[in-house]
Amino acid sequence: MQASYRRGDEGPVASFYEIRGSYYPEPPAPVRKLVDAIEAATDLPRRGVSTFPTDAESTAETAAAFVRAAGNIFFAEIDLDSDDASAFDSFVIENLVDPKVRLLLDKPEQYEALRDAGEIRIPDEPLLFYALGCFVGEWLTRHADARWFLYPDLDPRQSFPALVRTGPLSTIAPFSVGCRLLSNPRDGRLADLAKTLPDAVLFRPIALCASVSDSEQVLRELTGKDVERAAALLRKGKSDQAFNRLETLMEANAQNGHLLARIAALGWEHKEYAIVHSASELQLALAPDAPETRHGFAAIESMREGGLERSIEMLEQLIETAPTYGHARLTLASCYREVGRLDEATELASWLVENDPALAQSAQTLLSELG
């Protein structure tokens, strides 16, 4: 971790440091006993603080203290090494969630009315939120190829989205997952999140963050300083030297999807298509079923001599398996135009205008060019 980095959570991001719900006037006795035990084991303050330790030793020790306290007080069988997270979810719901909420878990309309009104009660115990987040994060490091990327200040009272994709990077907010399990136990379970990861994550590791504001810093750490040095050379016009370095980096880091994506982006920016092709091919090898990598390779393949027909075939197959992935439709429409299949290009672009707001303008431009 880079000690010089310190985030600035401003504007809309600041609103995520609130938990939807209402605090108990006093914590229920079972919650108080659990937090007392965690406090005794960790020497961390339970209240009156908005920032907690960000080092790996503290997160591991707190997760272990939570497991021991849950076992000693509630006889709960929670195991960080178990690949089934449902025991953790069940423990929190059965022992820490508002009792009146537990009665409504099988009554969706009443439950949603209570949740939407912000009337689910939660304990005002920051140390509990920190401990829950530590367990979530430590479990994910063991079972989902995730890695901690924590920076000061860490306020565990959160409601960030559980999983966020920023380009090639997937981030999980473990402290938000813990808070949401208390404030929205029907929809905030760790086991349910874990099931979504194989299809939702492009490249590993998944970054475990205290804020979505940390994404750029995480990417800098995952891609390394050497790629930024090469980018600096490009800004100075030293293209040959820069791309020689990037070629060497790529060969030495063929399993680093985040780095490969950065190299491909620099290649596109500076019209060095050979390195884009190499980086895209390596990304495809890492994630052969992902629409993003399949499309990225097909797009650069279409620019190679003799590659247009192969690109068309790949994109047609991609649209069959991912019909709503608009980028594939737009690139295929452009390829169809190049080979004179104008009616098919028009059909694809028209679909995007009607169904994909993010790409509608680009599709409309293509329609105009098609006449």
N, C-alpha and C positions, 0 to 999 in steps of 0.2 A: 504494500500500500504506500502511496505517496503522502507523506506527512504534510506537505505544503498545500495540498488540496483541501479546500473547505467550501462546501456547497453554499449556495444562496437560495433558500426556498422562499420565493417571493410570488406575489400575484396569486393566480389560481391554485398553484401547488400548495400554498399555505393552508388552504381549506381542507386538504386531506389529512391534516393533523387534528381532526375531530372524528369522534366515533359516533355514528348515528345510534341514538338510544338515550336513556336517562340514567344517571348514576343513583345507586342506592344511597339513602342517607347514611347508612352504616353497612359495611360488607357483611354478608351472611356468615354465620359461624364457620361453615366448612371452608369457605374461601379464606377467611382470616387465618384459620389453622394452617392451610397450605402455604400462604404467603409468609406467615411466621417462620415456618420451617425453611423455606427458600432463603429468607433473610438471614436466618441463623447460619445456614450453610455457606452463603456467599459473601456475607458482610456488605451486601449492597443495600442502599437505603430504599425503603419501600414506597415512600411518599416524598413530596416536596422537591422532586427533581424532574427535569424534562430531558435529561441526557444520560445515557448509560454507556458502559464500555463497548468499544468497537473491536477489540482484539480477539483473535481466535481462541485464546486460552479462556477468556471470560465467557464467550458464548458456549463453549464446550462444557465448562464447569457449571454454568447455570442450567443448561439442558439436563445434565446429569443430576443436579440437585432437584430439579423439578421431578424427574423420574423417581428418585428415591423418596421424595416427600409424598408423591402420589401413592407409592407402594406402601409406605409406612402408615399413612393416615387413612387411606381409602382401600388399601389392599388391591390397588389397581395393578394390572399386569401390562405395563407399557414398556416397550422395548425399542430403543433406537435402531437396533440391528434387524428388527422384523421388517420385511418388505411390505407388510400390510399396515397402512396408517389408520385403519378404521378403529383400532383399539384406542388410539389417542383421541379421535373424534368422539367416540362413545364415552370415554372418561369425562371429557369436558362437558358434553351435553348432559350426562347423567348427574354430575356433581357440581358444576360451576355455572351452568346456564340458569337463568331466571326460571323458577319452578312453574310459573303460570305459562311460560312459553313452551316448556316441554309438553304440556297438556294439549298444545295447539299444533304440534308438528305434523299431525295427520289431518289437520283441518285447514287446508290452504287459504281459504278466504279469510277466516278469522286471524290466522297467523299473519297474512300479508297486511291486513288492516292495522294490526298492532305494530308491525315493523315499519310500515309507511308513515305511521303517526309518530314514530320515534319514541315509542313507549316501552320498548324492550329494556328492562333494567340490567345494568352492568355494574360491576364493582369499580370504585374509583381507586384502583390499585396498579400504578404504573409498573411496579416490579412484577406483578402477575403478567401483564402484557409483554414485558421483556422476556420473562421465562418462557411463555408460550411461543413467542417468536424464535427464541433460541432453539427450542425443541424442533419447531417446523424446519428451520434452516439446517440444523444438524442432521435431521432425518433426510432432507433432500440432498445433502452432501454425500450421504451413504447410498442413496437409492435412485438418484436422478441425475448424476454427473453434474451437480451444482457446486458453486464455489462462492464463499463469502467475499463481498466487496463492500466493507463497511467503513464509513468515514464519520468524523465528528460533524455536527452534533447528532446524536441518535435519540430521538423522541419516539418511544414505542407505541404511543397512542395514535393510531393511524387508520386511514380508510382508503389507501391507495388501491387501484386495481391489483388483483393477485398476480396476474401475469400480463406483461407488456412486451410487445415486439417493437424494437426500434431498428429498422434495417435488418442486418443479420443477427443482431443481439436480442436475446430473450432474457428478461429480468423478472424475478419474483420478489415480492415484498413480503418476507416471512412474518414480520411484525403485524402487518395488515391482515395476513391470513389468521394469525392468532386472535386478533381483535374481532375479526368478522365472525369467527366461530362462536364468540360470546354474544355478539350483537345481531347475528343473522345465521343461527345454527342450521337452518334448513338448507341454505344455499352456499355456506362457506366452509365446507369440509375439506380437510387436507386430502383424504382418499379420493375425492372427486377431482380435485385439482391434479393429482398425480396421474389419473387416467387420461387426462387431456394432453399431457406433455409429449408423448410420441408424435402426435400429429401437429402440435402447435409450435414446437421448437425446431428451428432450422439448424443451428450449429451449437455444439457444446463447447465449454461448459455453460450452464445457465448461471446467470449472475444473481446472487442474493444481495439485495440492496435495501437500504433504509429509506430511499427516496427515488422517484423517477428522475429527479434532477441529476442523478449520478451517472446516467447512461454514457454521456460523452467521456467522462473520466474512466469509466470501466473499459470502454472501447480502446482508449489510449493505452491502458495497461495490457489489454489482451493482444493488441497489435504490436506494441513495443516501440521503443524510441527510434530504432533504425529506420522504420518506414516513414516516420516524421522527418528524419534527417534527409531521406530521399525526396520527400515532398518539398523540403526547403531548397534542395538543389534544383528541383523543377521550377520553383518560383524564381530562381536566379538564372534560368535558361540553360542549365547544365543537364540537358536531357539524356545524353549518352551515359554520363556518369551515374545519373539517378536510376536509369532503367537497368544498368548493369547491376547495381546494388539490389534493386527489386527482384531481378532474376535470381540472384543468389539467395535472397531471403525466401523466395517462393520455393526454391528447391529444398531448402533446409527446414521449411515449415509447412509441408504439404498437408498436414493434418489440422492446421489452424484455419478454420473456415473464416473467422473474423478477419484475419490478416489477408487471406486470399481475396475477400470481398473488397478490402481497402485497396489492394493492388489493382484489382480489376477496375475499380472506380477511377483511380489515377490514370490507368491506361486509356479508358474512355475519354477522360477529360483532355488528355494530351494526344489523342488519336494514335496511340501505340497499340494497334489492334492485335499484334502477335502476342503480346503479354496478356491482353484481355482474354484471348482464346485459351492460353495455357492456364491462367488462373480460373477461368470459368469451367474448364475441363476438370480441374482438380476439385472445385466446389461440387460439381456434379457427382464425382466419385464419392465425396463425403455424404451427400444427401441426394441419392439418385431418384427418389420418389417425390421430392419437393417441387412444387410448381415453379418456385423462384429460380432454382438451379437449372431445371430443365429449360425454362424460358431463356435464362441468361446464356446458356450454351447455344441454344438454337439461334438466338439473335446474333451472336458473333459469328456463328457458323455460316449464316446467310451472307456475310460479307467476304467470305473466302472464295477464291476461284473454284467453281464447281460445287460450292456448298449450298446453293440456294434450294435445290430440290430436296436435299437431305433436311434442310431446315424446315421446309414446308411439311415434310412427312412428320418430323418431330413435333411441330406445333399442332398439326391435326390430331395426333395422338394425345397431346397434352390437353387439348380442348375436350376430347372425349372423356378424359378422366377428371378434369377440373373445369367444367363448363362455365363457371362464373369467374374464372381468373382472367380478368379483362386484358391484362398486358399481352397475354398470348394471342388473343383475338386481334389486337391492334397490330402487333408485329406480323401476324399471318396475313392480315389485310394488306400490309405494305408489300409482303412477299408476293402475294397474288397479283398486285399491281405490276410488279417487276416482270412477271411472266405472262402478263396479258389476260389474266383471269379476272376481268374487271367486275363482272356481275357478282362473283363470290366476294371480292374485296368490298364492294358496296354493301352487300348483305351484312358482313361482319361489322363494318363501321357504323351502319345504321343501328345495329343491335346495341353497340356501345353508347351511342347518343341517347338511346331510350332507356338503357338499363345500368349504365355505369357513370354516375356524375363525375367521378374523379378523372375519367378519361374522355368525357363527352366532348370537351373542346378540341382535344387532339384528334378525335375521331371525326369531328365536324370539319376540321382543316383537311383531313385526308379525303373526305367526301367532296369537298370543294375542288381539290386537285383532280379527283376522278371525273369531275364534270357531271 
